[in-house]
Amino acid sequence: MSNPHFHRPHSRRVQGATGAGRSTPLQPIRRQDWAGLSPQDILARYRIGHTPPAQVLEVLLELFNTLHTSLEKTVSHKTRQERAQFLRRFFHDLKRKAGFKTLPDPRNLGQKHVQAMVEVWQHERLAPGTIQTYLSFLRGLAMWMGKHGFVRQPQHYGLELTEYQRTGLAERDKSWSAQGIDVAALIETVGTYDRYVGASLRLSLALGLRRKESVMFRPHRNLVAFEATGLPPEEREADRYARIKEGSKGGRLRFVALDSPARLAAVKHAQDVAVGLDAHMGDPGRDLKRNLRRFDYVLEKFGVTMRQLGATAHGLRHEMLNDVYEDKTGQPSPVRGGGPVPPELDKAARLEVAKLAGHSRTKASGAYLGAIRKWPVLPTVAPRGAGPKQGDDGVAPIDA
């Protein structure tokens, strides 16, 4: 019997609970001369007005950049790199673009600095998602210094809703076929040049994999029987499933049913290409980083870029997910110009697309399918003779 007094601990950090920075267990490995010192003690060594702002920023990054701003976990190397690059550029641009003669110590960052940079971003017409990300990075910096709530809501800085709120809805079909690409022929050509990249593209099209997922996929090890998925019996769609976790966003696990000849053929081809039972889809002579570079190089060589063909590898994921929607509803998706679909059918198809894409929210399917087309409401026609009785003057009489 479960203990009624037991409460599962949650992973969300209580803002301000540990002062500047985060709790000790999640702190990164520090320099030897910082051993035993708190973040406040370390920062106190770098006196405001005596230490160059850039040096203070590097100390803050070294102390806190591995940590998530709101959850008790570390962030990916990609996020660390992007956050560090932005913060360095932010202080550089305060002088170069916003016109400040001297750079402030990060601990003395004021609202006037944030306001000035927001106006720069407005002038440069940055995308709403980019501005949201930049403000999020600044909130992280403020949190590291114990200044929770320092970065205000976007509207406080004069941003219009359209300037900072992304819709998250696809506005054009990003699939390869929509760009006039012969999908099968191009994948075959790429595969002739590089069998590993070609096999990854086949998997992306059949299973809806992201770039990194397709390179890290192990075609022998990542196949499981339905009974091993843990899915409810009523959700069974095939005897075997592809297990997707390595390379997935946030490390979220999902299973894709091998329920069609196309999916089975893509996996079989990947098994033929892979070297060894534990092999992934990258060249075994390269590490992951070099395999991802090779993947990008090969696609660019065959014109699969936004500049040349107007498409990227991610377009194969869009291709599959839009095809699934059309198979489920009998109508092309909204982003492909399809007409309205009955609400319940549309909801079921979008749920299926979200699950295949590895998202926890049905709403995320809009990033691939576009906005929901409203089912038309037909006007009701009153039966003949059912209208109000008219008086001699054409006005309906009032009941006594």
Secondary structure, 3 states (H helix, E strand, C coil): CCCCCCCCCCCECCCCCCCCCCCHHHCCCCCHHHCCCCHHHHHHCCCCCCCCHHHHHHHHHHHHCCECCCECCECCHHHHHHHHHHHHHHHHHHHHCCCCCCCCCHHHCCHHHHHHHHHHHHHCCCCHHHHHHHHHHHHHHHHHCCCCCCCCCHHHHCCCHHHHCCCCCCCCCCCCHHHCCCHHHHHHHHHHHCHHHHHHHHHHHHHCCCHHHHHHCCCCCCEEEHHHCCCCHHHCCCCEEEEECCCCHHHCCEEEECCCHHHHHHHHHHHHHCCCCCCCCCCCCCCHHHHHHHHHHHHHHCCCCCCCCCCCCHHHHHHHHHHHHHHHHCCCCHHHCCCCCCHHHHHHHHHHHHHHHCCCCHHHHHHHHCCCCCCCCCCCCCCCCCCCCCCCCCCCCCCC
